[in-house]
């Protein structure tokens, strides 16, 4: 029965990989939350863009539409980059 108490022993050599795993899990969770937040932001901006398209667009609104379009594109790029990074892991 030598091996029965072996499962509770955590040698220092295993402490580092466990710590690394916890760090990686935390990073993964943070990235997942960031991706979810970016998805929400993208949907919000997308809805705003659709509303702007439906209205008559004078010059000031054209500029606002352009700014929203740029924001949407940058959020989309960041979202896609995070997804690509996550899929490589």
C-alpha positions in Angstrom: 0.0 0.0 0.0 2.8 2.4 -0.7 1.0 4.2 -3.4 -2.1 5.1 -1.4 -0.7 8.3 0.1 1.2 9.3 -3.1 -1.8 11.1 -4.6 -1.8 13.7 -1.8 1.9 14.5 -2.3 2.6 17.5 -4.6 6.3 17.6 -5.3 7.8 21.0 -6.1 8.4 19.9 -9.7 4.6 19.7 -10.2 3.9 23.0 -8.5 5.2 25.0 -11.4 3.1 23.3 -14.1 0.0 23.6 -11.9 0.7 27.3 -11.4 1.3 27.7 -15.2 -2.0 25.9 -15.9 -3.9 28.2 -13.5 -2.3 31.2 -15.2 -3.2 30.0 -18.6 -6.8 29.2 -17.5 -7.1 32.7 -16.1 -5.8 34.2 -19.3 -8.2 32.1 -21.3 -11.1 33.2 -19.2 -10.1 36.9 -19.5 -9.9 36.6 -23.3 -13.2 34.8 -23.4 -14.8 37.6 -21.4 -13.2 40.2 -23.7 -14.5 38.4 -26.8 -18.0 38.4 -25.3 -17.8 42.1 -24.5 -16.5 42.8 -28.0 -19.4 40.8 -29.5 -21.9 42.9 -27.5 -20.2 46.1 -28.6 -20.2 45.0 -32.2 -23.9 44.2 -32.0 -24.6 47.6 -30.4 -22.7 49.5 -33.1 -24.2 47.4 -35.8 -27.7 48.3 -34.6 -26.7 52.0 -34.4 -25.4 51.8 -38.0 -28.6 50.2 -39.2 -30.7 52.9 -37.6 -28.5 55.6 -39.1 -28.8 54.1 -42.6 -32.6 54.2 -42.4 -32.8 57.9 -41.6 -32.2 60.9 -43.9 -28.5 61.6 -43.7 -27.3 65.2 -43.7 -23.6 66.1 -43.5 -23.3 65.8 -39.7 -25.0 62.5 -39.7 -22.8 61.3 -42.5 -19.8 62.1 -40.3 -21.3 60.3 -37.4 -22.1 57.3 -39.6 -18.5 57.3 -40.8 -17.2 57.4 -37.3 -19.5 54.5 -36.2 -18.4 52.5 -39.3 -14.7 53.0 -38.3 -15.5 52.0 -34.7 -17.4 48.9 -35.9 -14.5 47.9 -38.2 -11.9 48.4 -35.4 -14.0 46.3 -32.9 -14.5 43.7 -35.5 -10.7 43.5 -36.2 -9.9 43.2 -32.5 -12.6 40.5 -32.1 -11.3 38.5 -35.0 -7.7 38.8 -33.8 -8.7 37.5 -30.3 -10.6 34.7 -31.9 -7.6 33.8 -34.1 -5.3 33.9 -31.0 -7.7 31.8 -29.0 -7.9 29.2 -31.8 -4.2 28.8 -31.9 -4.1 27.9 -28.2 
